[in-house]
Amino acid sequence: MPDAYTIDEAGPARVRLSRKNSPVTLSFYRVEFGNLDRFTPAHVKQLENFLRQRLGKGSRVETSPANLGGRAATRVLVSGLRAGKPWQMLAAWSFRGGQAQVVEVLFPVGQRNEAGDLFAQICRNLNWVRPERG
């Protein structure tokens, strides 16, 4: 967990972190896709439309390849307006076995440096944990 961040919400599929006196929020979550073994271009388009809704009408979505804790991933940068002010979201997801594991950092544009550094640190240092089955 990053320094100075505390857990705001923790559930079986989502954890959200924040820091006092900072609007930057960090989320880790899992999205279930059932028996889906890969994303098609149609799935990617649906996902981009969903991401655009998070930051308002007219938001821009840019994707690129990434590395998330040693696994191949997709990096996403979404830019748009929240309450009339410019915000961005950096996210990365790794897709395996019908699930997407997602890391997301949501921030006002003025916090871009802090959020970008945090996002890069998490993507680089993420450790994947496999729960024991039994």
C-alpha positions as CSV (number, residue, x, y, z in Angstrom):
1,M,0.0,0.0,0.0
2,P,1.4,3.4,-0.9
3,D,2.6,5.6,2.0
4,A,0.0,8.0,3.6
5,Y,-2.9,6.3,1.8
6,T,-5.7,4.7,3.9
7,I,-8.4,2.3,2.9
8,D,-11.8,4.0,2.3
9,E,-13.6,0.9,1.0
10,A,-12.7,-2.7,1.0
11,G,-14.9,-5.5,-0.4
12,P,-14.4,-8.9,-2.0
13,A,-13.8,-7.4,-5.5
14,R,-12.8,-3.8,-4.9
15,V,-10.5,-1.7,-2.6
16,R,-10.4,2.1,-2.7
17,L,-7.6,4.2,-1.1
18,S,-7.2,7.9,-0.5
19,R,-5.0,10.3,1.3
20,K,-6.0,13.1,3.6
21,N,-6.0,16.5,1.9
22,S,-5.6,15.0,-1.6
23,P,-8.3,14.5,-4.2
24,V,-6.3,11.6,-5.8
25,T,-8.0,8.2,-5.3
26,L,-6.6,4.8,-6.0
27,S,-8.7,1.7,-6.7
28,F,-8.0,-2.0,-7.2
29,Y,-10.8,-4.1,-8.5
30,R,-11.7,-7.2,-10.4
31,V,-14.2,-7.5,-13.2
32,E,-15.7,-10.9,-14.0
33,F,-16.3,-11.7,-17.7
34,G,-17.4,-15.4,-17.2
35,N,-16.1,-17.7,-19.9
36,L,-14.6,-14.9,-22.1
37,D,-11.1,-15.9,-23.0
38,R,-10.0,-12.6,-24.8
39,F,-11.3,-9.1,-25.6
40,T,-12.6,-8.5,-29.1
41,P,-12.6,-5.1,-30.7
42,A,-16.3,-4.8,-29.8
43,H,-15.5,-5.5,-26.1
44,V,-12.8,-2.9,-26.2
45,K,-15.2,-0.3,-27.7
46,Q,-17.8,-1.1,-25.0
47,L,-15.2,-0.7,-22.3
48,E,-14.0,2.7,-23.7
49,N,-17.6,3.9,-23.8
50,F,-18.0,2.9,-20.1
51,L,-14.7,4.8,-19.2
52,R,-15.9,7.9,-21.1
53,Q,-19.0,8.0,-18.9
54,R,-16.8,8.1,-15.8
55,L,-15.4,11.5,-16.8
56,G,-18.3,13.0,-18.6
57,K,-19.5,13.5,-22.2
58,G,-16.8,14.2,-24.6
59,S,-14.0,12.5,-22.6
60,R,-11.0,11.2,-24.5
61,V,-9.7,7.6,-24.1
62,E,-6.2,6.6,-25.1
63,T,-5.0,3.0,-24.8
64,S,-1.5,1.5,-25.0
65,P,0.3,-1.7,-24.0
66,A,1.7,-1.8,-20.5
67,N,3.2,-4.0,-17.8
68,L,1.2,-4.5,-14.6
69,G,3.2,-6.4,-12.0
70,G,5.1,-8.4,-14.6
71,R,2.0,-9.3,-16.7
72,A,1.0,-7.9,-20.1
73,A,-1.7,-5.3,-19.6
74,T,-3.5,-2.5,-21.3
75,R,-2.9,1.1,-20.1
76,V,-5.7,3.6,-20.3
77,L,-5.6,7.4,-20.0
78,V,-9.1,9.1,-19.8
79,S,-9.3,12.9,-19.9
80,G,-12.6,14.8,-19.3
81,L,-14.5,17.1,-17.0
82,R,-16.0,16.4,-13.5
83,A,-18.1,19.1,-12.1
84,G,-16.8,21.4,-14.8
85,K,-13.1,20.9,-13.9
86,P,-10.5,18.9,-15.9
87,W,-9.8,15.4,-14.4
88,Q,-7.9,12.4,-15.7
89,M,-7.9,8.7,-14.9
90,L,-4.9,6.4,-15.4
91,A,-5.8,2.7,-15.4
92,A,-4.3,-0.6,-16.3
93,W,-5.9,-4.0,-16.6
94,S,-4.5,-7.5,-17.0
95,F,-6.9,-10.0,-18.4
96,R,-6.7,-13.7,-17.4
97,G,-9.2,-16.5,-17.1
98,G,-12.3,-14.5,-17.7
99,Q,-11.3,-11.7,-15.2
100,A,-9.8,-8.3,-15.6
101,Q,-7.6,-7.2,-12.6
102,V,-7.7,-3.4,-12.7
103,V,-5.6,-0.6,-11.1
104,E,-7.1,2.9,-11.4
105,V,-5.9,6.3,-10.3
106,L,-8.4,9.1,-10.5
107,F,-7.2,12.7,-10.2
108,P,-7.7,16.4,-11.1
109,V,-5.3,17.5,-13.8
110,G,-3.4,19.7,-11.3
111,Q,-2.3,16.5,-9.4
112,R,-1.0,14.8,-12.6
113,N,2.6,14.5,-11.4
114,E,1.7,12.9,-8.1
115,A,-0.9,10.6,-9.7
116,G,1.5,9.6,-12.6
117,D,4.3,8.7,-10.2
118,L,1.9,6.7,-8.0
119,F,0.5,4.9,-10.9
120,A,3.9,4.0,-12.3
121,Q,5.1,2.8,-8.9
122,I,2.1,0.6,-8.4
123,C,2.3,-0.9,-11.9
124,R,6.0,-1.7,-11.4
125,N,5.7,-3.0,-7.8
126,L,2.4,-4.9,-7.9
127,N,2.6,-8.4,-6.5
128,W,0.0,-10.9,-7.7
129,V,-1.4,-13.1,-4.9
130,R,-3.1,-16.3,-5.7
131,P,-5.4,-17.4,-2.8
132,E,-5.1,-21.0,-1.7
133,R,-8.0,-23.1,-2.8
134,G,-9.4,-25.7,-0.5
